[in-house]
Amino acid sequence: MIDEKPLWTPSDEMVEAANMTSFARFCSERSGSDLSGYEALHRWSVENRADFWSALWDFCGVKGRKGDVLLENGDAMPGARFFPEATLNFAENLLSRTGDDAAMLFRGEDKVRSSMSWNELHALVSRLQQAMRALGVGKGDRVAAMMPNLPETVAAMLATASIGAIWSSCSPDFGDKGVLDRFGQIEPKLFIACDGYWYNGKRQDVSEKLRTVEAELKPLRTVVVPYAGDAETLAASLENGVTLSGFIKGFEARAVAFEQLPFEHPLYILFSSGTTGIPKCIVHSAGGTLLQHLKEQQLHSNLSSGDRLFYFTTCGWMMWNWLASGLATGATLCLFDGSPFYPDGNVLFDYAAEEKFAVFGTSAKFIDALRKSGLTPISSHDLSSLRLIASTGSPLSPEGFSFVYEGIKSDVHLASISGGTDIVSCFVLGIPLKPVWRGEIQGAGLGMAVDVWDEEGRSVTGEKGELVCTRAFPCMPIMFWNDPDGAKYRSAYFERFDNIWCHGDFAEWTRHGGMIIHGRSDATLNPGGVRIGTAEIYNQVEQMDEVLEAICIGQDWQDDVRVVLFVRLAEGVVLDDDLVARIKTRIRGGASPRHVPAKVVAVSDIPRTKSGKITELAVRDVVHGRAVKNKEALANPEALDLYAGLEELK
C-alpha cells in the first residue's frame, strides 16, 4: 500500500522561520545561485563541498582560525583534508555561553535531580583542566571514563578537549572485560568512574569492577565521582584513587584556557560494538565532529540557543557525544540516566513536559515498546513545546511512525536518523523543509554525497543496495587507534568499492527522495541467492500484539540458506501452529513470499548490545556452532545460551 499523503508537512511559516532557510539564503548570496528548496541546496553542498563547509563555519559562528585552504586532496577517500590550515578548540566552541541559566539538567530515575548553570559549568571545567595539567595530562594523552550520563561527565570531557587530550567513555553497566577491551587498547593517563549508579530503582554497585579495571589500566589517577554510593570509601580502596572533590581541591575557578589545535586534532575515541572481535578504536577529529554536529543540530534539527535538548543515551553510545555538542548552539542539555521504564513508561514524558523539551531523541525500540505498552502521551502530557522527535539505533517501522503521530504528538517533526559510531553522526536524517512520509527517512544530510549502489557499483532507486558515500566529508575518522598503516581503516569502509565509503547498511531510495534502511548488509539474508533485509521482517511481525520483539538470521541449510525467525512473545502467549501460521501469513502479505521464515522459534530473551541494538551476527554464530568472539560487548550475553543446540533447527 502506497501512502497518498504525508504524516506531517511543515507549514509555510515553519519553512520561513527555519534555520535551514536562513542558511540557504546565506549560501545563495555567497554563491550567486538560487538555492531555495532542499534539493537545490543539497546538490550545491555536495558539488561545492569546500564552499559549503566554509559557509557552515561562518553561519554557525565557529570560534577559531579557518585558514586560506578549505579542502586539500578532496577526491581521495581516505586522504582528503578539510581546513588543513585551521586551528580551533572544540571545548571553546561548546563553552561560548555564560550566565546563570541552566546549561544542563539531570534526572537519575526518581533518585537524583540536579542542574548546572553555564557559570557553574565553566568553573568546574576550569578546575578539572588545572587538575589534569598538574597531573601531567596534555595534548594527545587519553582520558577514559566509565560514567553515567551526568553533568560532571560532560564537564570532564570539555576539560579534556580544552587541553588537547583525547576523550573516551563507556557506561558503567559494562563488565570489567568490556571496559578493558576498550580502554586497555588506548592506555589512558586518567580514568574517571562513578561510585555506583541507579537502574530500575536499585543501586548498582561497581566497586569490585572498578578495582579490577584500575589494577589493569594503571592510570596515574582514578577519579571517583559521587553519584549512587560512597565515593570516599571506594576511592580510598584504589591504588591511585581520589574523589572528584579531592582531585580539584586547591584549584580555584578562573577563565578556561583553550589550546588552539589543528582541525584534525583527535577529540574522541569511540568503539565499534565488538560483537565480532575486540572493538575497533575509531578516532574522530575535533573540527570534523564540531562542524557535522552544528550542521545536524542547527540546520537539520532546527535547534536554537535556549532550546531544551534531550536524547536518551548512555556514555557508551555516540549519541552521547552528539548530545553534548548541543552546548555549542547554547541549548540546555536535558540528561537522564537509568531505565526509561522506571517506575513506568511515563518517566521520560514527565521530564519532557516539566522541562519543556524542544527536541526529544530516543530509539526505535523505545517507540515500539511504548506503542505496545498501551501508553499514549498525547492524551496524558502537555508536550506543546516539543518540535522534533528523533529516532535512531535501528530502523523505525512504519507502525512506529504512525504511533508517534497518533500516540505522542500529532503536529511534530519526526526525524528518523541513521549513521553511526563510524562517523559520530548521520548520513541520512530529518529535513525541516520537507514532509515526513510513513516509514521513510527524509533524506541525505547536507554535504553528504549519499547514494545506494547495487553489486556492480551502479546507483539504483526503488531497489535495495549498499549505502555508500561517494565523496569525502569532514567527520570521517582520522584513523583507527593501533592501526599504523591504516589497513584496518581501509578494510572497514573502502574494501568493497575503491575510493567510496561503503557503510554496511542495506538501503533503498524512495520515490519521495527519502530512504529506507533495511538492516545491516552483513546481516542480510540470502535465501535462493536473493538479498532480503531483516528490517522488512521485523516491520511485519512486531506489529502483532502477541510478539514483543524478534530477531532473524539466515541458517545454512542443504546447500542454501533458510530464514529462521526467533520471537519473544507477550506474557501468556504460546507459539502454537495457529500463531506460526498467522506470523507467516503476515510476513507473506506485508513483505513477500521470500521473506517468510522456514522456522519460527520462541525464545525468552534476545541478545543486544549496550546501546540496545539486537545482535543478529552473534545469534547466527551460535546457531552454527561458532564461538562469539566478544560476549562482553553484549548487555545480556547469557541470552545467547538460548540459541545453542536448538532441536527445532536440527
VOGU-3710 file (C-alpha; in Angstrom, 3 decimals, decimal comma):
1> midekplwtp> 0,000/0,000/0,000  1,357/3,424/-1,009  0,613/6,292/1,347  -1,164/9,042/-0,547  -0,334/11,839/1,865  2,483/12,549/4,309  2,177/12,226/8,072  3,448/15,763/8,577  4,147/18,731/6,347  5,871/21,896/7,572
11> sdemveaanm> 3,734/24,997/7,261  4,891/27,923/5,146  5,578/29,779/8,398  7,744/26,914/9,696  9,747/26,794/6,485  10,238/30,556/6,502  11,421/30,539/10,133  13,711/27,500/9,796  17,443/27,907/10,341  17,955/25,901/7,161
21> tsfarfcser> 16,041/28,522/5,146  18,252/31,263/6,550  21,311/29,191/5,705  20,076/28,604/2,136  19,736/32,368/1,656  23,178/32,903/3,167  24,682/30,430/0,678  22,652/31,812/-2,233  24,087/35,282/-1,650  27,616/33,898/-1,424
31> sgsdlsgyea> 27,390/31,641/-4,453  25,150/33,710/-6,690  22,935/30,657/-7,158  19,278/30,072/-6,367  19,432/27,517/-3,552  15,788/27,642/-2,500  14,341/24,186/-1,919  16,215/21,381/-0,204  17,161/19,514/-3,383  18,966/22,540/-4,805
41> lhrwsvenra> 20,722/23,247/-1,511  21,834/19,642/-1,080  23,081/19,387/-4,677  25,142/22,549/-4,243  26,522/21,356/-0,882  27,844/18,152/-2,449  29,141/19,655/-5,683  30,813/22,569/-3,852  31,956/20,912/-0,640  34,708/23,373/0,238
51> dfwsalwdfc> 32,388/26,360/-0,170  29,583/24,580/1,707  31,617/23,665/4,792  33,233/27,118/4,793  29,782/28,739/4,692  28,634/26,497/7,528  31,669/27,540/9,610  30,740/31,201/9,163  26,963/30,795/9,531  27,341/28,897/12,821
61> gvkgrkgdvl> 29,986/31,295/14,138  32,717/28,739/14,755  35,422/30,099/17,060  38,825/29,530/15,524  41,029/30,447/12,564  39,785/28,942/9,311  42,890/29,438/7,154  43,008/30,028/3,418  42,939/26,417/2,192  39,471/24,903/2,558
71> lengdampga> 39,975/21,421/1,099  43,112/19,550/0,146  43,244/16,299/-1,861  39,437/16,386/-1,910  38,919/13,439/-4,268  40,702/10,929/-2,017  38,984/8,618/0,486  40,734/8,328/2,813  43,176/11,182/2,374  41,049/14,293/1,861
81> rffpeatlnf> 41,814/17,096/4,330  39,293/19,768/5,205  40,649/23,093/6,512  44,278/21,889/6,732  45,464/25,301/7,973  42,683/25,814/10,534  43,096/25,947/14,303  40,319/25,763/16,884  39,355/24,241/20,192  36,268/22,058/20,470
91> aenllsrtgd> 35,599/22,932/24,108  35,838/26,662/23,440  33,035/26,342/20,919  30,845/24,481/23,410  31,534/26,958/26,204  30,644/30,164/24,393  27,716/30,945/26,744  27,984/32,184/30,310  25,448/33,183/32,927  23,114/31,693/35,491
101> daamlfrged> 20,770/29,966/33,048  20,893/26,180/33,055  23,489/24,609/30,794  22,432/21,116/31,902  19,556/19,495/33,747  19,829/15,975/35,141  17,471/13,209/36,244  18,731/9,934/37,688  15,495/7,943/37,625  13,493/9,128/40,662
111> kvrssmswne> 16,586/9,245/42,908  18,549/12,306/41,853  17,719/15,722/40,389  20,255/18,432/39,706  21,116/21,294/37,396  24,299/23,087/36,394  24,386/26,683/35,177  26,694/27,927/32,459  28,839/29,711/35,057  28,994/26,570/37,206
121> lhalvsrlqq> 29,988/24,549/34,151  32,798/26,977/33,306  34,021/26,818/36,891  34,080/23,029/37,037  35,790/22,754/33,637  38,429/25,244/34,785  39,194/23,339/37,981  39,267/19,991/36,149  41,522/21,449/33,477  44,021/22,701/36,037
131> amralgvgkg> 43,990/19,389/37,909  44,584/17,461/34,681  47,522/19,647/33,736  49,001/19,330/37,214  48,815/15,565/36,781  50,734/15,837/33,506  47,842/15,234/31,121  48,384/17,108/27,871  47,901/17,071/24,129  47,325/13,589/22,739
141> drvaammpnl> 47,007/11,893/26,149  43,902/9,804/26,713  41,269/10,345/29,395  38,848/7,444/29,816  35,549/7,493/31,700  33,227/4,742/32,918  30,409/7,076/33,815  26,654/7,635/33,860  25,193/10,444/31,760  25,940/13,089/34,422
151> petvaamlat> 26,712/16,824/34,060  30,124/16,046/35,595  30,798/13,663/32,700  30,216/16,415/30,153  32,399/18,799/32,171  35,241/16,264/32,285  35,003/15,791/28,504  35,197/19,551/27,979  38,216/19,869/30,275  39,895/17,046/28,346
161> asigaiwssc> 39,211/18,712/24,996  40,307/22,141/26,254  43,904/20,948/26,712  44,011/18,797/23,584  43,768/15,427/25,312  41,547/12,692/23,837  38,284/11,629/25,477  36,795/8,127/25,501  33,840/6,885/27,515  31,623/3,917/28,242
171> spdfgdkgvl> 28,663/3,336/30,536  29,110/1,755/33,990  26,991/-1,274/33,089  29,868/-2,702/31,020  31,588/-5,693/32,579  35,235/-5,367/33,568  36,370/-7,248/30,455  34,271/-4,998/28,234  35,840/-1,915/29,818  39,348/-3,315/29,491
181> drfgqiepkl> 38,790/-4,472/25,894  38,184/-0,816/25,093  40,329/1,288/27,378  43,136/-1,258/27,585  43,914/-0,511/23,930  44,278/3,250/24,422  46,181/3,337/27,768  44,603/6,338/29,489  46,613/8,509/31,846  43,473/9,458/33,746
191> fiacdgywyn> 40,479/7,241/34,497  37,175/8,698/35,714  34,463/6,489/37,182  31,346/6,638/39,331  30,809/5,050/42,738  27,646/3,294/41,537  24,517/4,015/39,524  20,750/3,571/39,603  18,799/1,216/37,370  15,206/0,036/37,800
201> gkrqdvsekl> 15,121/1,773/41,170  18,053/-0,215/42,540  21,575/0,867/43,342  24,103/-0,933/41,154  27,480/-1,476/42,804  30,627/-1,023/40,690  33,314/-1,226/43,392  34,721/-4,666/42,550  34,640/-3,937/38,823  36,352/-0,594/39,311
211> rtveaelkpl> 39,141/-2,130/41,386  39,725/-4,781/38,687  39,807/-2,219/35,886  42,101/0,189/37,726  44,577/-2,578/38,506  44,849/-3,439/34,813  44,824/0,095/33,369  47,251/1,520/35,962  46,277/5,166/35,357  48,108/7,994/37,098
221> rtvvvpyagd> 44,824/8,767/38,869  41,387/7,234/39,142  38,852/9,938/39,934  35,705/8,652/41,639  32,633/10,821/41,052  29,915/10,587/43,721  26,505/9,529/42,462  24,943/6,416/43,986  27,385/5,138/46,575  30,275/6,097/48,848
231> aetlaaslen> 32,906/7,813/46,732  35,374/8,411/49,568  35,484/4,797/50,720  35,754/3,489/47,157  38,486/5,970/46,214  40,465/5,006/49,312  40,344/1,336/48,280  42,036/2,074/44,923  45,762/2,253/44,358  45,584/5,694/42,731
241> gvtlsgfikg> 42,082/6,702/43,736  40,825/10,149/44,609  37,352/11,640/44,820  36,293/14,345/42,386  36,376/16,964/45,144  39,845/15,771/46,183  41,083/15,866/42,585  40,144/19,513/42,056  40,924/20,676/45,609  43,222/23,663/45,697
251> fearavafeq> 42,400/24,800/42,167  40,280/27,940/42,094  37,972/28,608/39,166  39,294/31,044/36,604  38,825/31,657/32,883  39,176/28,376/30,995  42,288/28,286/28,803  41,804/26,729/25,365  44,639/25,156/23,370  44,353/26,128/19,708
261> lpfehplyil> 44,764/22,909/17,768  44,635/21,692/14,157  41,219/20,930/12,639  42,161/17,218/12,522  43,398/17,039/16,107  41,971/13,918/17,807  38,970/14,622/20,026  37,210/11,315/20,684  37,974/7,615/20,564  34,752/5,691/20,011
271> fssgttgipk> 34,444/1,932/19,817  32,689/-0,449/17,458  30,219/-2,826/19,107  32,855/-5,527/19,364  30,495/-8,472/18,800  32,761/-9,907/16,086  36,048/-9,421/17,945  37,889/-6,875/20,038  36,292/-3,428/19,487  37,836/-1,169/16,860
281> civhsaggtl> 39,072/2,154/18,270  37,684/4,824/15,960  39,380/8,230/16,290  37,380/11,351/15,434  38,654/14,870/14,888  37,653/17,981/16,788  36,915/20,039/13,673  35,019/17,376/11,769  32,885/16,475/14,778  32,102/20,109/15,564
291> lqhlkeqqlh> 31,072/21,100/12,036  28,984/17,991/11,461  27,140/18,328/14,767  26,498/22,044/14,251  25,034/21,231/10,846  22,836/18,415/12,128  21,617/20,304/15,170  21,176/23,855/13,904  20,063/23,089/10,332  18,534/19,595/10,312
301> snlssgdrlf> 17,112/19,732/13,861  16,375/23,485/13,810  17,996/23,862/17,238  18,434/27,375/18,658  20,033/28,901/21,724  17,934/28,336/24,839  16,154/25,254/23,482  15,880/22,203/25,732  17,636/19,277/24,021  17,127/15,678/25,168
311> yfttcgwmmw> 18,437/12,387/23,838  18,043/9,136/25,744  21,543/7,684/25,621  24,368/6,274/27,681  28,004/7,373/27,582  28,865/4,283/25,573  26,807/5,356/22,535  27,802/8,024/20,016  24,520/9,818/20,615  26,023/10,981/23,927
321> nwlasglatg> 28,790/12,760/22,011  26,151/14,193/19,669  24,016/15,375/22,588  26,951/17,114/24,297  27,550/19,205/21,174  24,201/20,923/21,751  26,082/23,254/24,094  27,739/24,815/21,020  24,331/26,186/19,985  23,619/27,427/23,512
331> atlclfdgsp> 20,954/24,788/24,129  20,246/23,376/27,588  21,111/19,679/27,706  18,493/17,536/29,432  20,369/14,488/30,714  18,831/11,273/32,007  20,415/8,138/33,387  18,659/4,886/34,236  15,760/2,869/32,871  13,313/4,666/30,550
341> fypdgnvlfd> 10,562/2,446/32,001  11,138/3,067/35,711  8,861/3,457/37,506  6,827/3,235/34,287  6,868/4,320/30,649  5,773/7,865/31,513  9,050/8,871/33,139  10,658/10,484/30,078  7,455/12,258/29,104  7,060/13,546/32,654
351> yaaeekfavf> 10,546/15,016/32,243  9,716/16,399/28,780  6,537/18,101/29,978  8,099/19,526/33,122  11,189/20,944/31,422  9,539/21,810/28,092  11,778/19,847/25,731  12,082/21,241/22,211  13,833/18,099/20,944  13,162/14,578/22,238
361> gtsakfidal> 15,553/11,909/20,967  15,185/8,192/21,572  15,478/4,788/19,919  13,149/2,956/17,562  12,966/0,161/20,148  11,695/2,588/22,796  8,975/3,875/20,469  7,906/0,314/19,659  7,914/-0,693/23,337  5,854/2,372/24,203
371> rksgltpiss> 3,377/1,525/21,443  2,933/-1,992/22,819  2,600/-0,749/26,401  -0,682/0,980/25,636  0,552/4,345/26,930  -0,431/7,438/24,930  1,478/10,548/25,996  -0,612/12,557/23,514  -3,514/12,326/25,959  -1,621/12,402/29,254
381> hdlsslrlia> 1,137/15,007/28,867  1,496/18,608/27,778  4,064/18,382/25,000  3,224/21,710/23,401  6,887/22,808/23,449  8,050/19,714/21,559  9,006/20,444/17,929  11,134/17,453/16,983  11,169/13,765/17,868  14,279/11,937/16,653
391> stgsplspeg> 14,666/8,162/16,430  17,719/6,040/15,740  19,509/2,856/16,837  17,595/0,659/14,390  15,108/1,296/11,562  11,834/2,804/12,761  8,946/0,717/11,446  6,050/2,289/9,520  3,860/1,469/12,531  6,332/3,317/14,740
401> fsfvyegiks> 5,976/6,378/12,508  2,195/6,201/12,789  2,309/5,738/16,561  4,371/8,882/17,052  1,616/10,946/15,426  -1,277/9,019/16,934  0,141/8,339/20,398  2,729/11,042/21,182  2,091/14,264/19,252  0,172/14,932/16,051
411> dvhlasisgg> 1,982/18,092/14,920  5,623/17,222/15,488  8,527/16,850/13,076  9,572/13,171/13,269  13,154/12,593/12,180  14,273/9,020/11,755  18,066/9,281/11,519  20,840/6,854/10,577  24,617/6,987/10,631  26,687/5,639/13,458
421> tdivscfvlg> 29,792/5,426/15,568  31,892/5,310/12,402  31,101/8,958/11,595  29,845/10,076/15,056  26,831/11,496/13,213  24,368/10,758/10,395  24,314/10,068/6,682  20,524/10,417/6,391  18,262/12,308/8,771  15,462/14,812/9,261
431> iplkpvwrge> 14,888/17,779/6,956  12,636/20,512/8,411  11,711/21,811/4,937  10,242/18,520/3,685  7,230/16,335/4,520  7,527/13,201/6,644  6,365/10,051/4,884  5,472/6,924/6,791  8,422/4,549/7,113  10,923/6,833/5,361
441> iqgaglgmav> 13,976/8,766/6,499  13,586/12,187/4,869  16,889/12,345/3,017  20,654/12,735/2,932  22,413/15,270/5,116  23,850/18,434/3,624  27,369/17,933/2,325  26,953/14,142/2,303  27,099/12,525/-1,161  24,944/9,586/-0,107
451> dvwdeegrsv> 23,741/7,007/-2,629  22,540/3,412/-2,944  24,604/1,125/-5,168  23,963/-2,355/-6,491  26,516/-5,178/-6,509  28,174/-3,757/-9,635  28,560/-0,281/-8,185  25,672/1,312/-10,081  23,345/3,860/-8,498  19,831/2,461/-8,066
461> tgekgelvct> 16,475/3,917/-6,994  13,488/1,870/-5,908  15,562/-1,236/-5,252  17,779/-2,322/-2,397  21,528/-1,942/-2,333  24,541/-0,766/-0,368  24,500/2,623/1,347  27,569/4,495/0,121  29,037/7,977/0,282  30,848/8,889/-2,926
471> rafpcmpimf> 32,775/11,977/-1,770  34,857/12,745/1,299  33,347/14,574/4,279  34,913/16,196/7,374  33,654/13,749/10,028  35,303/10,684/8,526  37,529/9,053/11,174  41,060/10,365/11,097  42,364/6,873/11,927  41,876/3,741/13,985
481> wndpdgakyr> 43,995/3,536/17,126  46,829/0,997/16,858  46,451/0,820/13,064  49,732/2,418/11,938  49,455/1,625/8,233  45,706/2,271/8,037  44,946/-1,266/6,873  42,081/-1,830/9,338  40,575/1,530/8,483  40,640/0,922/4,736
491> sayferfdni> 39,294/-2,594/5,181  36,345/-1,342/7,244  34,973/1,117/4,680  36,823/1,062/1,342  37,352/-2,607/0,522  34,039/-3,072/-1,300  34,294/-0,114/-3,691  37,560/1,703/-4,399  37,661/5,274/-3,063  33,997/5,014/-1,997
501> wchgdfaewt> 32,755/4,832/1,601  30,633/1,681/1,923  28,794/1,946/5,216  27,450/-1,585/5,605  23,751/-0,682/5,565  21,227/-2,295/3,207  19,174/0,628/1,919  16,709/1,877/-0,682  15,806/5,268/-2,150  12,068/6,025/-2,235
511> rhggmiihgr> 10,033/7,908/-4,822  9,920/10,895/-2,414  13,715/11,171/-2,315  13,733/9,591/1,124  15,463/6,441/2,282  14,520/3,159/3,919  17,185/1,249/5,850  16,576/-2,496/5,627  19,204/-3,537/8,177  22,911/-4,173/8,185
521> sdatlnpggv> 24,426/-5,573/4,986  26,334/-8,238/6,890  23,047/-9,405/8,447  21,031/-9,561/5,235  19,504/-12,903/4,321  20,204/-14,714/1,066  17,626/-17,490/0,560  17,873/-18,709/-3,017  20,526/-16,057/-3,672  18,087/-13,145/-3,173
531> rigtaeiynq> 19,139/-10,468/-0,642  16,500/-9,710/1,990  16,660/-7,079/4,700  15,817/-8,244/8,211  14,039/-4,958/8,997  11,355/-5,856/6,458  10,501/-8,927/8,513  10,583/-7,090/11,840  8,260/-4,414/10,465  5,616/-7,079/9,932
541> veqmdevlea> 5,934/-9,464/12,843  6,422/-6,803/15,532  3,068/-5,265/14,624  1,411/-8,320/16,143  0,294/-7,944/19,759  1,493/-11,467/20,528  5,112/-10,633/19,577  7,136/-8,256/21,757  10,236/-8,370/19,553  12,051/-10,608/17,111
551> icigqdwqdd> 15,438/-11,444/15,681  16,030/-13,111/12,317  19,020/-14,930/10,829  19,935/-16,984/7,817  20,829/-20,585/8,681  22,986/-22,627/6,324  20,748/-25,489/5,207  21,043/-28,100/2,459  23,442/-26,079/0,291  21,290/-22,952/0,639
561> vrvvlfvrla> 20,194/-20,531/3,330  16,884/-20,719/5,140  15,280/-17,899/7,098  14,861/-18,553/10,830  12,793/-16,173/12,931  13,083/-16,074/16,734  10,264/-14,354/18,594  9,910/-13,140/22,163  6,236/-13,428/22,975  3,941/-11,394/25,189
571> egvvldddlv> 3,184/-12,789/28,624  0,893/-15,811/28,497  1,198/-16,288/24,712  2,188/-19,718/23,388  3,767/-20,324/19,990  1,329/-22,887/18,591  0,670/-23,871/14,987  -2,017/-21,227/14,628  0,287/-18,382/15,724  3,101/-19,646/13,469
581> ariktrirgg> 0,680/-19,673/10,537  -0,506/-16,145/11,289  3,095/-14,902/11,593  3,961/-16,387/8,211  0,797/-15,014/6,614  1,553/-11,559/7,969  5,096/-11,624/6,592  3,981/-13,047/3,228  1,340/-10,356/2,763  3,321/-7,429/4,168
591> asprhvpakv> 6,752/-8,214/2,734  6,956/-11,058/0,181  6,875/-14,865/-0,048  10,701/-14,867/0,009  10,659/-13,230/3,449  8,573/-16,000/5,012  10,708/-17,875/7,577  11,234/-21,596/7,216  11,272/-21,833/11,009  9,693/-19,754/13,759
601> vavsdiprtk> 11,122/-20,391/17,227  10,066/-18,888/20,562  12,799/-17,583/22,884  12,602/-15,857/26,249  15,243/-13,213/25,510  17,025/-11,561/22,591  20,709/-10,579/22,902  21,546/-6,932/22,367  24,470/-4,559/22,623  24,887/-1,990/25,387
611> sgkitelavr> 23,226/0,607/23,146  20,195/-1,639/22,640  20,842/-2,995/19,149  19,938/-6,636/18,547  22,903/-8,807/17,573  21,976/-10,896/14,567  25,571/-11,884/13,806  26,146/-13,245/17,304  22,969/-15,329/17,132  23,960/-16,622/13,704
621> dvvhgravkn> 27,348/-17,709/15,043  25,789/-19,531/17,998  23,264/-21,341/15,797  26,099/-22,518/13,554  28,207/-23,664/16,494  30,768/-20,905/16,164  32,207/-19,060/19,143  31,081/-15,479/19,728  34,333/-13,569/19,983  33,383/-10,855/22,446
631> kealanpeal> 30,380/-11,518/24,629  31,429/-8,632/26,869  30,053/-6,283/24,221  26,530/-7,502/25,000  24,178/-6,161/27,640  22,752/-9,657/28,209  25,310/-12,235/26,989  23,501/-15,031/28,843  20,716/-14,761/26,247  22,995/-16,371/23,647
641> dlyagleelk> 22,738/-19,684/25,513  19,080/-19,877/24,458  20,100/-20,314/20,806  22,682/-23,082/21,165  21,762/-26,611/20,108  18,067/-25,947/19,475  16,242/-29,111/18,460  13,932/-27,102/16,203  16,895/-26,190/13,993  18,395/-29,640/13,527
//
